[in-house]
Amino acid sequence: MQLERQSGSLRSQIEAAVAAHGTPLRWAITAVQQRADQPALLQIEAVVLSAGDCQQEDA
């Protein structure tokens, strides 16, 4: 996913963006694109669990 850098905590911004797709297991910034007169554009790769990933079996 791509994320436009905003002021404030970078970690909070990334965690909120990743959490929109599921429960984050891990994430990494894999690229940063510097843009003239605009905030940096971050490439984020993440591993997340979605509701469909967890299935319970009756014991």
Buried (B, 14 or more C-beta within 10 A) or exposed (E): EEBEBEEEEEEEBBEEBBEEEBEBEEBEEEEEEEEEEEEEBBEBEBEBEEEEEEEEEEE
